[in-house]
Amino acid sequence: MNVLLYALLTYLATAIISFAVVGVIVLVNKLCSAPKEKSS
């Protein structure tokens, strides 16, 4: 397998995983803060 292609796929996979983790954190934060109705 081409080294450049492998590096590109690894970089894309890392970006997608990190983006998914941030999305999950934001979603959990919204779900947790919604019922409390805090204005923080």
Biopython code that builds the backbone (N, CA, C, O; Angstrom):
import numpy as np
from Bio.PDB.StructureBuilder import StructureBuilder

atoms = [
    (1, "MET", "N", (0.851, -1.196, 0.000)),
    (1, "MET", "CA", (0.000, 0.000, 0.000)),
    (1, "MET", "C", (0.885, 1.244, 0.000)),
    (1, "MET", "O", (1.943, 1.274, 0.628)),
    (2, "ASN", "N", (0.433, 2.253, -0.709)),
    (2, "ASN", "CA", (1.211, 3.484, -0.794)),
    (2, "ASN", "C", (1.273, 4.179, 0.563)),
    (2, "ASN", "O", (0.268, 4.279, 1.267)),
    (3, "VAL", "N", (2.456, 4.654, 0.920)),
    (3, "VAL", "CA", (2.642, 5.277, 2.225)),
    (3, "VAL", "C", (1.851, 6.581, 2.321)),
    (3, "VAL", "O", (1.258, 6.886, 3.356)),
    (4, "LEU", "N", (1.850, 7.343, 1.230)),
    (4, "LEU", "CA", (1.122, 8.611, 1.232)),
    (4, "LEU", "C", (-0.381, 8.379, 1.370)),
    (4, "LEU", "O", (-1.067, 9.108, 2.086)),
    (5, "LEU", "N", (-0.880, 7.366, 0.685)),
    (5, "LEU", "CA", (-2.307, 7.043, 0.772)),
    (5, "LEU", "C", (-2.660, 6.571, 2.174)),
    (5, "LEU", "O", (-3.706, 6.935, 2.711)),
    (6, "TYR", "N", (-1.783, 5.754, 2.772)),
    (6, "TYR", "CA", (-2.019, 5.266, 4.133)),
    (6, "TYR", "C", (-2.032, 6.429, 5.124)),
    (6, "TYR", "O", (-2.871, 6.471, 6.024)),
    (7, "ALA", "N", (-1.105, 7.371, 4.961)),
    (7, "ALA", "CA", (-1.045, 8.533, 5.849)),
    (7, "ALA", "C", (-2.304, 9.379, 5.700)),
    (7, "ALA", "O", (-2.846, 9.871, 6.689)),
    (8, "LEU", "N", (-2.769, 9.547, 4.468)),
    (8, "LEU", "CA", (-3.968, 10.339, 4.212)),
    (8, "LEU", "C", (-5.202, 9.678, 4.834)),
    (8, "LEU", "O", (-6.029, 10.354, 5.447)),
    (9, "LEU", "N", (-5.323, 8.356, 4.674)),
    (9, "LEU", "CA", (-6.464, 7.641, 5.250)),
    (9, "LEU", "C", (-6.433, 7.703, 6.772)),
    (9, "LEU", "O", (-7.473, 7.850, 7.414)),
    (10, "THR", "N", (-5.237, 7.590, 7.347)),
    (10, "THR", "CA", (-5.112, 7.658, 8.802)),
    (10, "THR", "C", (-5.498, 9.048, 9.303)),
    (10, "THR", "O", (-6.178, 9.184, 10.319)),
    (11, "TYR", "N", (-5.054, 10.081, 8.576)),
    (11, "TYR", "CA", (-5.387, 11.458, 8.958)),
    (11, "TYR", "C", (-6.890, 11.697, 8.869)),
    (11, "TYR", "O", (-7.475, 12.321, 9.754)),
    (12, "LEU", "N", (-7.516, 11.203, 7.801)),
    (12, "LEU", "CA", (-8.961, 11.356, 7.649)),
    (12, "LEU", "C", (-9.716, 10.603, 8.741)),
    (12, "LEU", "O", (-10.696, 11.111, 9.285)),
    (13, "ALA", "N", (-9.263, 9.404, 9.059)),
    (13, "ALA", "CA", (-9.911, 8.612, 10.102)),
    (13, "ALA", "C", (-9.817, 9.328, 11.442)),
    (13, "ALA", "O", (-10.785, 9.356, 12.201)),
    (14, "THR", "N", (-8.659, 9.906, 11.736)),
    (14, "THR", "CA", (-8.480, 10.630, 12.995)),
    (14, "THR", "C", (-9.395, 11.854, 13.046)),
    (14, "THR", "O", (-9.995, 12.138, 14.083)),
    (15, "ALA", "N", (-9.503, 12.579, 11.928)),
    (15, "ALA", "CA", (-10.359, 13.766, 11.883)),
    (15, "ALA", "C", (-11.824, 13.383, 12.082)),
    (15, "ALA", "O", (-12.559, 14.057, 12.804)),
    (16, "ILE", "N", (-12.243, 12.285, 11.430)),
    (16, "ILE", "CA", (-13.636, 11.841, 11.552)),
    (16, "ILE", "C", (-13.943, 11.397, 12.980)),
    (16, "ILE", "O", (-15.002, 11.722, 13.518)),
    (17, "ILE", "N", (-13.023, 10.659, 13.593)),
    (17, "ILE", "CA", (-13.232, 10.177, 14.966)),
    (17, "ILE", "C", (-13.296, 11.347, 15.936)),
    (17, "ILE", "O", (-14.165, 11.382, 16.808)),
    (18, "SER", "N", (-12.386, 12.305, 15.795)),
    (18, "SER", "CA", (-12.377, 13.449, 16.703)),
    (18, "SER", "C", (-13.642, 14.285, 16.532)),
    (18, "SER", "O", (-14.202, 14.780, 17.510)),
    (19, "PHE", "N", (-14.093, 14.442, 15.273)),
    (19, "PHE", "CA", (-15.319, 15.196, 15.003)),
    (19, "PHE", "C", (-16.529, 14.479, 15.615)),
    (19, "PHE", "O", (-17.427, 15.125, 16.154)),
    (20, "ALA", "N", (-16.550, 13.150, 15.531)),
    (20, "ALA", "CA", (-17.643, 12.366, 16.102)),
    (20, "ALA", "C", (-17.650, 12.489, 17.617)),
    (20, "ALA", "O", (-18.715, 12.599, 18.224)),
    (21, "VAL", "N", (-16.469, 12.473, 18.236)),
    (21, "VAL", "CA", (-16.371, 12.599, 19.694)),
    (21, "VAL", "C", (-16.876, 13.968, 20.145)),
    (21, "VAL", "O", (-17.606, 14.070, 21.131)),
    (22, "VAL", "N", (-16.487, 15.018, 19.422)),
    (22, "VAL", "CA", (-16.954, 16.365, 19.768)),
    (22, "VAL", "C", (-18.470, 16.448, 19.606)),
    (22, "VAL", "O", (-19.149, 17.072, 20.422)),
    (23, "GLY", "N", (-18.998, 15.825, 18.564)),
    (23, "GLY", "CA", (-20.436, 15.832, 18.352)),
    (23, "GLY", "C", (-21.182, 15.129, 19.469)),
    (23, "GLY", "O", (-22.224, 15.604, 19.920)),
    (24, "VAL", "N", (-20.656, 14.005, 19.914)),
    (24, "VAL", "CA", (-21.286, 13.264, 21.017)),
    (24, "VAL", "C", (-21.239, 14.088, 22.301)),
    (24, "VAL", "O", (-22.218, 14.128, 23.046)),
    (25, "ILE", "N", (-20.120, 14.740, 22.563)),
    (25, "ILE", "CA", (-19.992, 15.555, 23.777)),
    (25, "ILE", "C", (-20.996, 16.701, 23.757)),
    (25, "ILE", "O", (-21.642, 16.979, 24.767)),
    (26, "VAL", "N", (-21.129, 17.365, 22.613)),
    (26, "VAL", "CA", (-22.082, 18.468, 22.500)),
    (26, "VAL", "C", (-23.513, 17.957, 22.676)),
    (26, "VAL", "O", (-24.338, 18.600, 23.325)),
    (27, "LEU", "N", (-23.794, 16.800, 22.092)),
    (27, "LEU", "CA", (-25.142, 16.238, 22.201)),
    (27, "LEU", "C", (-25.476, 15.878, 23.645)),
    (27, "LEU", "O", (-26.565, 16.191, 24.127)),
    (28, "VAL", "N", (-24.554, 15.226, 24.331)),
    (28, "VAL", "CA", (-24.765, 14.862, 25.735)),
    (28, "VAL", "C", (-24.896, 16.117, 26.589)),
    (28, "VAL", "O", (-25.708, 16.162, 27.512)),
    (29, "ASN", "N", (-24.096, 17.135, 26.280)),
    (29, "ASN", "CA", (-24.170, 18.380, 27.038)),
    (29, "ASN", "C", (-25.533, 19.036, 26.864)),
    (29, "ASN", "O", (-26.094, 19.553, 27.830)),
    (30, "LYS", "N", (-26.072, 19.024, 25.652)),
    (30, "LYS", "CA", (-27.395, 19.603, 25.406)),
    (30, "LYS", "C", (-28.477, 18.794, 26.127)),
    (30, "LYS", "O", (-29.388, 19.368, 26.724)),
    (31, "LEU", "N", (-28.380, 17.469, 26.073)),
    (31, "LEU", "CA", (-29.393, 16.622, 26.707)),
    (31, "LEU", "C", (-29.345, 16.770, 28.226)),
    (31, "LEU", "O", (-30.385, 16.740, 28.883)),
    (32, "CYS", "N", (-28.154, 16.929, 28.783)),
    (32, "CYS", "CA", (-28.022, 17.036, 30.227)),
    (32, "CYS", "C", (-28.432, 18.411, 30.735)),
    (32, "CYS", "O", (-28.946, 18.532, 31.847)),
    (33, "SER", "N", (-28.209, 19.450, 29.931)),
    (33, "SER", "CA", (-28.484, 20.797, 30.400)),
    (33, "SER", "C", (-29.911, 21.248, 30.061)),
    (33, "SER", "O", (-30.374, 22.257, 30.593)),
    (34, "ALA", "N", (-30.601, 20.534, 29.203)),
    (34, "ALA", "CA", (-31.939, 20.934, 28.791)),
    (34, "ALA", "C", (-32.984, 20.819, 29.930)),
    (34, "ALA", "O", (-33.731, 21.771, 30.154)),
    (35, "PRO", "N", (-33.055, 19.689, 30.646)),
    (35, "PRO", "CA", (-34.110, 19.577, 31.670)),
    (35, "PRO", "C", (-33.874, 20.521, 32.861)),
    (35, "PRO", "O", (-34.828, 20.936, 33.518)),
    (36, "LYS", "N", (-32.619, 20.855, 33.138)),
    (36, "LYS", "CA", (-32.329, 21.697, 34.300)),
    (36, "LYS", "C", (-32.713, 23.150, 34.053)),
    (36, "LYS", "O", (-33.017, 23.884, 34.992)),
    (37, "GLU", "N", (-32.697, 23.564, 32.787)),
    (37, "GLU", "CA", (-33.007, 24.935, 32.388)),
    (37, "GLU", "C", (-32.115, 25.942, 33.119)),
    (37, "GLU", "O", (-32.595, 26.943, 33.651)),
    (38, "LYS", "N", (-30.821, 25.663, 33.135)),
    (38, "LYS", "CA", (-29.877, 26.618, 33.732)),
    (38, "LYS", "C", (-29.480, 27.650, 32.675)),
    (38, "LYS", "O", (-29.343, 27.325, 31.496)),
    (39, "SER", "N", (-29.301, 28.879, 33.107)),
    (39, "SER", "CA", (-28.838, 29.914, 32.197)),
    (39, "SER", "C", (-27.356, 30.172, 32.478)),
    (39, "SER", "O", (-26.980, 31.237, 32.967)),
    (40, "SER", "N", (-26.531, 29.188, 32.162)),
    (40, "SER", "CA", (-25.102, 29.288, 32.428)),
    (40, "SER", "C", (-24.369, 29.581, 31.125)),
    (40, "SER", "O", (-23.144, 29.706, 31.120)),
]
sb = StructureBuilder()
sb.init_structure("model")
sb.init_model(0)
sb.init_chain("A")
sb.init_seg("    ")
for serial, (resi, resn, name, xyz) in enumerate(atoms, 1):
    if name == "N":
        sb.init_residue(resn, " ", resi, " ")
    sb.init_atom(name, np.array(xyz, "f"), 0.0, 1.0, " ", f" {name:<3s}", serial, name[0])
structure = sb.get_structure()
